[in-house]
Amino acid sequence: MNDKRQTVLITGAGGQLGSAVVAHFQQRGARLVLLDRHADAVRERVGGDALAVSANLLDRAEVAARVGAALDQAGRIDVLCHLAGGFHMGEPVHETPAEAWDRMMDLNARSLIHVAAAVVPRMIAQGAGRIVAVGAAGALKGGADMGAYAASKSALMRLVESMSAELRDRSINVNCVLPSTLDTPPNRAAMPDADPGRWVEPAALAEVIGFLASDGARAIHGALIPVLGRV
């Protein structure tokens, strides 16, 4: 395959942040592989030659098969932007339901392991790659009534650091952005008294992710980068 464009796999491509990241890489002329529960609808909206992958991120075998097929078609994988995840809060640690704990760990930590299992061996074979995951500034320390969420995002950050230590000598950069509250319609609806001017615009976070995916960030390894908007 002679296509020299950067091939970018984006998980959670249909979300608010996903749409901004997709737009950013479209503007850079990248070839996109879009992983989302509604991947076909996202691909239709994106257009071009974007590839759609619909897979249960908690099913390792399914992720391996479907991501593998898409990357076979694309011919290579240069960047993984792992945006998929989940949020939960509302009860103190001692009242945290087992299902809430499991769901947070699944969505925010296990999903990265499963996608990495499908992508990293290809990057190693190519001799290069970039991985950018989305953590959370709020998980730098525990907060009241959000223990499961903070713990799961902290687990993701530790995975990023471990992957970086394992892969940096193979010319694979692994880094993580830590946004504060994103300025999205759902967040505005949920927090009507807050000042969204202090939040992070998805397009602004997409630019940081895009930088970490670029050659300009070739010397950055294992970084946890706070992205806090106007503070």
Secondary structure, DSSP 8 states (H G I E B T S, - for coil): ----S-EEEEETTTSHHHHHHHHHHHHTT-EEEEE-TTHHHHHHHH-TT-EEE---TT-HHHHHHHHHHHHHHHS---EEEE-------SS-GGG--HHHHHHHHIIIIIHHHHHHHHHHHHHHHHT-EEEEEE--GGGSS--TT-HHHHHHHHHHHHHHHHHHHHHGGGTEEEEEEEE--B--HHHHHH-TTS-GGGSB-HHHHHHHHHHHTSGGGTT--S-EEEE----
